[in-house]
Amino acid sequence: MEALEAACTSRTVGLILNSPCNPTGAVLSRKDLEAIAAFAAARDLTVISDETYEALTYDGREAVSIAALGEEVKRRTILVNSLSKAYAMTGWRVGYTAGAKDVIKAMDSLQSQETSNPTSIAQRAAVVALTGPQEPTYRMREEFDRRRRYIVDRLNGMPGISCLSPQGAFYVFPNVSGTFGKHHVGTTIRTSTEFAAYLLDAARIAVVPGVEFGSDDHIRISYATSMANIEKGMDRMAAAIAQLR
């Protein structure tokens, strides 16, 4: 809440929530969301709630929608979601939004003039995904959980790396600052971008520098790939880090 207070100015008209979060995997608690809802109401802010990863939570965590906390916050919330993640429909480019009727009507008018729309086949598939049996998503979540535990354990076993266990989504956001200042064959690691470049060159694996998300001490790694690829990637990463001096 202190961070929100510090960021809010007289020009602020809204805030964006992303829970479960990309890139950290954090899941906001009901208590946190209630405080944010009260904050938004006190300042008459619109809340844009990105709930793309709501179906992918672990360790008994629940992804609570802030719009479900009462009529006051529901009235000021614009909910956005995607079928790309939980339903593995990435290439279909289908999502949805919900909010006040006048806001959605204005969004529809603007969007219809700016982009083309999903095909009728994709829209029908989206309806089936949302209203049909959810067991495939549950099984996918179990597999993500298995990969999550493995990758966090491997990362925390590497010198100079520390990684919290994500509560949702399918990313880890390890702290790699323990490698800063080390070098290998003329390459010195000073930033997350240089660390990512080193892994690409030395290990042939691609990660996203944390500076792109606001923290230069971290990198983002996705575990939305096969366990075989994750094992190979962790082996290569460990070998590359072992070469740093």
N, C-alpha and C positions, 0 to 999 in steps of 0.2 A: 504493500500500500504506500510505503514511503516513496518508492520509485514512481508510482502513478502520480502522487502528489507533486513530485518534483518535475514530472514531464508535462503536467497539465498547465496550460496558460489560458489567457482570455480568448485566444484564437482557436482553442481546441473544441472540436464539434463531435468527436467520436473516438472510439478506441477499438482495436482489433484484438480478439482473443484467438489463440490457436491451441486447443487442448483436446486430445493428446497432441503434443507439440513436435513439429519438425523445426529444428534438428535434435532437440535434447531428449525427446521421449517423455518429457514431464507431463503429468496429468494434474490439473488443478482440482483441489478438494472442494467439496460443497461449501465449506466454511470460507475458503478464499473467494469462491464465486459469489457468495452472499455479500461479502465485503465489497467486491467489485460492482455488484448490482446497486448497492447503496451509494457508492461513489458516483456511478453514472447518473443515478436519479438526482442526487444532490447538485450535480453540475449540468443536468439536462443533456447528457451525451447519448449519441447513438452507439450501440454495441454491435459490431460485426463479429459474429461468432463462427469461426472456421472449425467445423467438426468432422473434417475429412477422415480422421483416424479413429472415430468414436468406437468402432467395432473391434479395434485392436488394442486391448489393454491386458495387463498381466498382474499376477500376484494378488488377485481379488480386487484390484482397483476398478472403480466405476467411473465411466466418462459421463459426467452430469452436464446437461445442456443448461446454460444460464437462463434460457428462455422458459425453462420449466420451474423457475423459482418464484413465480408470481406474475400477476397481470401487469404490474407496473413495469417490470424489466422486460416482459414479453412484448409489450407495446413498443419498446424502443430498440428491440433486437432485430437484426437482419441475420438470419441463419444461412450459412452456405455450406454445401456438402458436395462430395464427389463420389462417383462409383468406381473411380480408377483404382483405388487402393483396396478397400474391403472386398470388392467384387472382381478384382483383377481385370477391369475393363479399360485399362489405360488408353489404348489406341482408339477407343470408341468416343472419347472426349465428351462424356455425359456427366452432368452434375445437376444440382438443383438449389434453389434458394427459397426462403420463406420469410415473410415479414408483413408489415402493414400494407394493405391493399394499394394505397396510393403510391407507396414507394416501389412496390413490385411492378405496378403498371408503368411507372416512369422508367424503371430499369429495362423492362421489356421493349418499350419504345426506342430507347437508346441502343440497346443491343441489336435489335432487328435492323438498324441502319449501319451497324459497324461490322458485323460478322455474319457468316452463313450459320445455319442451324444444324443440329444433329439430324441424321437421317431418320426416317420413320422406323427403320429396322432397329437402330440404336435406342430409340425411345421405347419401343416395345420391349426390347431386352432389358432396359432399365426398370420397367414396371415389374417384369418377372423377377429380377434380382431383388427388388425391394419387398415384394409381396410373397415371394415363393419361400421354400424351405431354406433355413439359414445354416443348416448343418455344414455345408461346404466351407462357409466362412469360419465356423467354429473350428473345423479341422485345420484350416489354414492358420488360424491364430495359434493353435497348439504347436504347429510346426515352426512358426515365427518365434514362439517362446523357447523352443529347443535351440534354435539358432542364436537367439539373444543370450541365453545362458552361456553357451559355448564361446561366443565372441567376446563377451565381457570378461570371462575367465582368462581367455588367451591374452587379451589386451593388458589386463592387470598383472600378467606374468612377464611383461616386457619391461626392461629397464628404461626409466624416464617417462613411462606412460601410466596414467591412472584413468579409470573409467567408472563412472557411476552406472548403476543398472537402470536402463530406461523403464518407465512404467507403462508406456504405450508407443504406438506407431511402429516403425521398423528401422530405426536408426540408432546408432550409438554416437556419442559426442565426446570422445576421449580427450583428455588434457595431455598434450604432447610437449609442453614447455620444458619438461625435464631433459629434452634432447637439444634445446637451444644452446648454442655455443659450441656444440660438437661438430666434427667435420669428418669427411672421407674423400680422399683423392681430390683435394682442392675445393671441395664443396663444403661450405659452412652453413649450418642450420641456424637461422635467427628468427624466422617467422613461420606461421602455419603455411603460407604459400611456398616458402622454400622447402619445408618439410614435405609437402605434397609433391613438389617437383622432384625431390630426392627419391621418394617412393616410386614415382613414375619411371624415373631413369634407372634406379638400382634394383627395383623389384617388379617392375612392369605391372603395378597395380594403381588404380585411380581412386583418389579420395577428394573430398571437397574441403578447401581451406576454411577454417572457422572464421576467419576475418570477414568472409562473405555474410556471416550471420551475426557479426558484432563481437566476436571473441577471437583474438589472434592467438590465444593459447591452445585452441582446440582444432580438431578436424572432424568432419562428418563421414561416417561409413554406413552404408546401407546393408542390411542383412536380408533384403528382398531378392535373394539369389539362392542357388542350391547350397546345401551343406558342403558338398565337394568343393565348390568354388570358394566358400568361406574358409575351409580348412587350408586350401592351397594359398589363398590370399594371406591368411594369418602366418603360415609358414614363411612366405616370402617377406612379409613385413618384419617378422622376428629376425630373419637372417640379415635384412638390410640394416636394422637398428643395431644388431650385434657388431656391425662393421664400423659404427661411429666411434670416434675416439675424442 
